[in-house]
């Protein structure tokens, strides 16, 4: 929020913007999280689990790098791509990209969903971190959509520029927190599996 408040006078205007340094850092951190998952020994996760998590993290990195939009000039995450803009060949490619990501999520949900949906009092530290990741992802998505909603409502001119900067800063900071939470969950899982080696 402080970054948003200071953007117009202290922080360069493009610092928190789309394709700015913070968004680039988020994409790179997702790649770091991907490598951390694959290279860290985690007995609680089978090789299939780690592959599925790795694929999801790569998908997050690709989204932060805007590859979902640059591939065909229209985001493959939008319904309009499939209904109006995409050719049959492009749609086939998009489906081929997105289906493995969806299957990875469903696989993890099937194999570990019982722990995720258990009573919060039974959650271990890594589960708490994963739950925090999910909540922050939804909040960040809400902030991401808010500017478009403001434009659609025709109230853009009524919203002060500084408020728009605050909203942008909050979105980018929340998104930056996501790969850090993923790395934290791996560290927590490692320390839980090998507590004697933590000291």
C-alpha positions as a Markdown table, in Angstrom:
| # | Residue | x | y | z |
|---|---|---|---|---|
| 1 | Unk | 0.0 | 0.0 | 0.0 |
| 2 | Unk | 2.9 | 2.4 | 0.8 |
| 3 | Unk | 4.3 | 1.7 | -2.6 |
| 4 | Unk | 1.0 | 2.6 | -4.2 |
| 5 | Unk | 0.7 | 5.8 | -2.2 |
| 6 | Unk | 4.2 | 6.8 | -3.2 |
| 7 | Unk | 4.2 | 5.9 | -6.8 |
| 8 | Unk | 3.2 | 9.3 | -8.1 |
| 9 | Unk | 5.9 | 11.1 | -6.2 |
| 10 | Unk | 8.7 | 8.7 | -5.2 |
| 11 | Unk | 8.4 | 5.4 | -7.0 |
| 12 | Unk | 8.8 | 5.4 | -10.8 |
| 13 | Unk | 5.4 | 5.0 | -12.5 |
| 14 | Unk | 6.3 | 1.8 | -14.2 |
| 15 | Unk | 7.8 | 0.1 | -11.2 |
| 16 | Unk | 4.6 | -1.7 | -10.3 |
| 17 | Unk | 3.0 | -1.6 | -13.7 |
| 18 | Unk | 2.3 | -4.5 | -16.0 |
| 19 | Unk | 5.6 | -5.9 | -17.4 |
| 20 | Unk | 7.4 | -3.9 | -14.7 |
| 21 | Unk | 10.2 | -5.0 | -12.3 |
| 22 | Unk | 7.8 | -6.5 | -9.7 |
| 23 | Unk | 5.9 | -8.6 | -12.2 |
| 24 | Unk | 9.2 | -9.8 | -13.7 |
| 25 | Unk | 10.5 | -10.7 | -10.3 |
| 26 | Unk | 7.3 | -12.6 | -9.6 |
| 27 | Unk | 7.7 | -14.7 | -12.7 |
| 28 | Unk | 11.4 | -15.5 | -11.9 |
| 29 | Unk | 10.4 | -16.4 | -8.3 |
| 30 | Unk | 7.9 | -18.9 | -9.6 |
| 31 | Unk | 10.8 | -20.5 | -11.5 |
| 32 | Unk | 12.8 | -20.6 | -8.3 |
| 33 | Unk | 9.9 | -22.2 | -6.5 |
| 34 | Unk | 9.7 | -24.7 | -9.4 |
| 35 | Unk | 13.3 | -25.6 | -8.9 |
| 36 | Unk | 13.0 | -25.7 | -5.2 |
| 37 | Unk | 10.1 | -28.3 | -5.4 |
| 38 | Unk | 12.0 | -30.5 | -7.8 |
| 39 | Unk | 15.3 | -30.4 | -6.0 |
| 40 | Unk | 14.2 | -30.7 | -2.4 |
| 41 | Unk | 13.7 | -34.1 | -0.8 |
| 42 | Unk | 10.1 | -34.2 | 0.5 |
| 43 | Unk | 9.1 | -37.7 | 1.7 |
| 44 | Unk | 5.5 | -36.6 | 2.0 |
| 45 | Unk | 5.3 | -36.0 | -1.7 |
| 46 | Unk | 5.6 | -38.7 | -4.4 |
| 47 | Unk | 7.4 | -38.0 | -7.6 |
| 48 | Unk | 4.1 | -37.6 | -9.3 |
| 49 | Unk | 3.0 | -35.0 | -6.7 |
| 50 | Unk | 6.2 | -33.0 | -7.3 |
| 51 | Unk | 5.7 | -33.2 | -11.0 |
| 52 | Unk | 2.2 | -31.9 | -10.7 |
| 53 | Unk | 3.2 | -29.1 | -8.4 |
| 54 | Unk | 6.1 | -28.2 | -10.7 |
| 55 | Unk | 3.7 | -28.0 | -13.7 |
| 56 | Unk | 1.4 | -25.7 | -11.7 |
| 57 | Unk | 4.3 | -23.4 | -10.7 |
| 58 | Unk | 5.5 | -23.3 | -14.3 |
| 59 | Unk | 1.9 | -22.3 | -15.3 |
| 60 | Unk | 2.0 | -19.5 | -12.8 |
| 61 | Unk | 5.3 | -18.3 | -14.1 |
| 62 | Unk | 4.0 | -18.3 | -17.7 |
| 63 | Unk | 1.0 | -16.3 | -16.7 |
| 64 | Unk | 3.1 | -13.7 | -14.9 |
| 65 | Unk | 5.2 | -13.5 | -18.1 |
| 66 | Unk | 2.0 | -12.9 | -20.0 |
| 67 | Unk | 2.7 | -15.9 | -22.3 |
| 68 | Unk | -1.0 | -16.8 | -22.1 |
| 69 | Unk | -1.8 | -13.6 | -24.0 |
| 70 | Unk | 1.3 | -13.3 | -26.2 |
| 71 | Unk | 0.9 | -16.8 | -27.7 |
| 72 | Unk | -2.1 | -15.8 | -29.9 |
| 73 | Unk | -2.4 | -12.1 | -29.0 |
| 74 | Unk | -5.6 | -12.9 | -27.1 |
| 75 | Unk | -5.4 | -14.6 | -23.7 |
| 76 | Unk | -6.1 | -18.3 | -23.8 |
| 77 | Unk | -7.6 | -17.9 | -20.3 |
| 78 | Unk | -10.5 | -15.9 | -21.6 |
| 79 | Unk | -13.7 | -17.4 | -22.9 |
| 80 | Unk | -13.7 | -14.9 | -25.9 |
| 81 | Unk | -10.6 | -16.7 | -27.3 |
| 82 | Unk | -12.6 | -19.9 | -27.7 |
| 83 | Unk | -15.8 | -18.2 | -28.7 |
| 84 | Unk | -14.6 | -15.6 | -31.2 |
| 85 | Unk | -10.9 | -15.1 | -31.7 |
| 86 | Unk | -9.2 | -18.5 | -31.8 |
| 87 | Unk | -8.9 | -20.6 | -34.9 |
| 88 | Unk | -9.5 | -24.4 | -34.5 |
| 89 | Unk | -5.8 | -25.0 | -34.6 |
| 90 | Unk | -5.1 | -22.3 | -32.0 |
| 91 | Unk | -7.8 | -23.6 | -29.7 |
| 92 | Unk | -6.3 | -27.1 | -30.0 |
| 93 | Unk | -2.9 | -25.8 | -28.9 |
| 94 | Unk | -4.5 | -23.9 | -26.0 |
| 95 | Unk | -6.4 | -26.9 | -24.9 |
| 96 | Unk | -3.2 | -29.0 | -25.1 |
| 97 | Unk | -1.5 | -26.5 | -22.8 |
| 98 | Unk | -4.2 | -26.0 | -20.3 |
| 99 | Unk | -5.5 | -29.6 | -19.9 |
| 100 | Unk | -2.3 | -30.9 | -18.3 |
| 101 | Unk | -2.3 | -28.0 | -15.9 |
| 102 | Unk | -5.9 | -28.7 | -14.9 |
| 103 | Unk | -5.2 | -32.4 | -14.6 |
| 104 | Unk | -2.3 | -31.6 | -12.3 |
| 105 | Unk | -4.5 | -29.6 | -10.0 |
| 106 | Unk | -7.2 | -32.4 | -10.0 |
| 107 | Unk | -4.5 | -35.0 | -9.2 |
| 108 | Unk | -3.3 | -33.0 | -6.2 |
| 109 | Unk | -6.8 | -32.5 | -5.1 |
| 110 | Unk | -7.6 | -36.2 | -5.3 |
| 111 | Unk | -4.4 | -37.3 | -3.5 |
| 112 | Unk | -4.2 | -34.6 | -0.8 |
| 113 | Unk | -7.7 | -33.0 | -0.7 |
| 114 | Unk | -8.6 | -34.8 | 2.5 |
| 115 | Unk | -5.8 | -33.1 | 4.3 |
| 116 | Unk | -6.7 | -29.7 | 2.8 |
| 117 | Unk | -10.3 | -30.0 | 3.8 |
| 118 | Unk | -9.7 | -31.3 | 7.3 |
| 119 | Unk | -10.6 | -29.1 | 10.3 |
| 120 | Unk | -8.1 | -26.2 | 10.4 |
| 121 | Unk | -7.1 | -27.2 | 13.9 |
| 122 | Unk | -5.5 | -30.3 | 12.3 |
| 123 | Unk | -3.6 | -28.4 | 9.7 |
| 124 | Unk | 0.2 | -28.6 | 9.7 |
| 125 | Unk | 2.4 | -25.6 | 8.8 |
| 126 | Unk | 2.7 | -26.5 | 5.1 |
| 127 | Unk | -1.1 | -26.8 | 4.7 |
| 128 | Unk | -1.6 | -23.4 | 6.4 |
| 129 | Unk | 0.8 | -21.9 | 3.9 |
| 130 | Unk | -0.9 | -23.6 | 0.9 |
| 131 | Unk | -4.2 | -22.3 | 2.2 |
| 132 | Unk | -2.8 | -18.8 | 2.5 |
| 133 | Unk | -1.5 | -19.1 | -1.1 |
| 134 | Unk | -5.0 | -20.0 | -2.3 |
| 135 | Unk | -6.6 | -17.1 | -0.5 |
| 136 | Unk | -4.0 | -14.5 | -1.6 |
| 137 | Unk | -4.3 | -15.8 | -5.2 |
| 138 | Unk | -8.1 | -15.2 | -5.1 |
| 139 | Unk | -7.6 | -11.7 | -3.6 |
| 140 | Unk | -4.9 | -10.8 | -6.1 |
| 141 | Unk | -7.2 | -11.9 | -8.9 |
| 142 | Unk | -10.0 | -9.7 | -7.5 |
| 143 | Unk | -7.6 | -6.7 | -7.5 |
| 144 | Unk | -6.5 | -7.6 | -11.0 |
| 145 | Unk | -10.1 | -7.5 | -12.3 |
| 146 | Unk | -11.0 | -4.3 | -10.4 |
| 147 | Unk | -9.6 | -1.8 | -12.9 |
| 148 | Unk | -11.6 | -3.4 | -15.7 |
| 149 | Unk | -14.7 | -3.3 | -13.5 |
| 150 | Unk | -14.1 | 0.4 | -12.8 |
| 151 | Unk | -13.9 | 1.0 | -16.6 |
| 152 | Unk | -17.0 | -1.0 | -17.3 |
| 153 | Unk | -18.9 | 1.0 | -14.7 |
| 154 | Unk | -17.8 | 4.2 | -16.3 |
| 155 | Unk | -16.4 | 5.6 | -13.1 |
| 156 | Unk | -12.7 | 5.7 | -14.0 |
| 157 | Unk | -12.6 | 9.5 | -13.9 |
| 158 | Unk | -14.1 | 9.5 | -10.5 |
| 159 | Unk | -11.4 | 7.3 | -9.0 |
| 160 | Unk | -8.3 | 9.3 | -7.9 |
| 161 | Unk | -5.1 | 8.4 | -9.6 |
| 162 | Unk | -3.4 | 7.7 | -6.3 |
| 163 | Unk | -6.2 | 5.2 | -5.4 |
| 164 | Unk | -5.6 | 3.4 | -8.7 |
| 165 | Unk | -1.9 | 3.2 | -7.9 |
| 166 | Unk | -2.7 | 1.7 | -4.5 |
| 167 | Unk | -4.9 | -0.9 | -6.1 |
| 168 | Unk | -2.1 | -1.7 | -8.6 |
| 169 | Unk | 0.5 | -1.9 | -5.9 |
| 170 | Unk | -1.6 | -4.2 | -3.8 |
| 171 | Unk | -2.2 | -6.6 | -6.7 |
| 172 | Unk | 1.5 | -6.8 | -7.6 |
| 173 | Unk | 2.7 | -7.2 | -4.0 |
| 174 | Unk | 0.1 | -10.0 | -3.4 |
| 175 | Unk | 1.2 | -11.7 | -6.6 |
| 176 | Unk | 4.8 | -11.4 | -5.5 |
| 177 | Unk | 4.0 | -13.1 | -2.2 |
| 178 | Unk | 2.7 | -16.2 | -4.0 |
| 179 | Unk | 6.0 | -17.8 | -5.1 |
| 180 | Unk | 7.5 | -16.8 | -1.8 |
| 181 | Unk | 4.7 | -18.8 | -0.1 |
| 182 | Unk | 5.3 | -21.7 | -2.4 |
| 183 | Unk | 9.0 | -21.7 | -1.4 |
| 184 | Unk | 8.1 | -21.3 | 2.3 |
| 185 | Unk | 5.8 | -24.4 | 2.1 |
| 186 | Unk | 8.7 | -26.5 | 0.7 |
| 187 | Unk | 10.9 | -25.3 | 3.5 |
| 188 | Unk | 8.3 | -26.1 | 6.1 |
| 189 | Unk | 7.8 | -29.6 | 4.6 |
| 190 | Unk | 11.5 | -30.2 | 4.6 |
| 191 | Unk | 11.9 | -29.1 | 8.2 |
| 192 | Unk | 8.9 | -31.2 | 9.2 |
| 193 | Unk | 10.3 | -34.3 | 7.5 |
| 194 | Unk | 13.8 | -33.8 | 8.9 |
| 195 | Unk | 13.5 | -31.9 | 12.2 |
| 196 | Unk | 16.8 | -33.1 | 13.5 |
| 197 | Unk | 18.6 | -31.5 | 10.6 |
| 198 | Unk | 17.0 | -28.1 | 11.2 |
| 199 | Unk | 19.4 | -27.1 | 13.8 |
